[in-house]
Amino acid sequence: MVRVEILSGRERRRFWSDAQKLAILDEVLSSGLGVAMVARRHDVSPQQVYGWRRNFYREAPPEPAMAIVPVTLVDTVEPKQCPKPASEKPTRAARASRVEIRCLNGRVVIVEAGLDAAELKTLIRSVEDA
């Protein structure tokens, strides 16, 4: 006796070319819709779309957007002290400004704004070399 199986539904195993996968991934990024909505539109499971994204990024990780920003170091000037009226409540002192620096290796350095330029340069070099 021979067993015969008849499939009446649509075949679920499909082949997607790299161009089709990239087009779907691009739609996820550019449309602002969620992965589930775009996957439903293309009759693909969201897990499949996540898998494609993981595989493509593993092969060629996206380049971080680099920008060159002009920086000018200025000496800090102490604000002129004005006498406060006696009726005014004392206020909390303003926190010193901080500067966030993103290094080439992806590390982030947060320093006080008044740090000496030579010290800052040494600090950045040591963080990038680490």
Summary of the structure (lengths in Angstrom):
residues: 130
radius of gyration: 28.6
end to end distance: 71.1
largest distance: 104.8
contacts: 188
relative contact order: 0.07
helix: 37%
strand: 8%
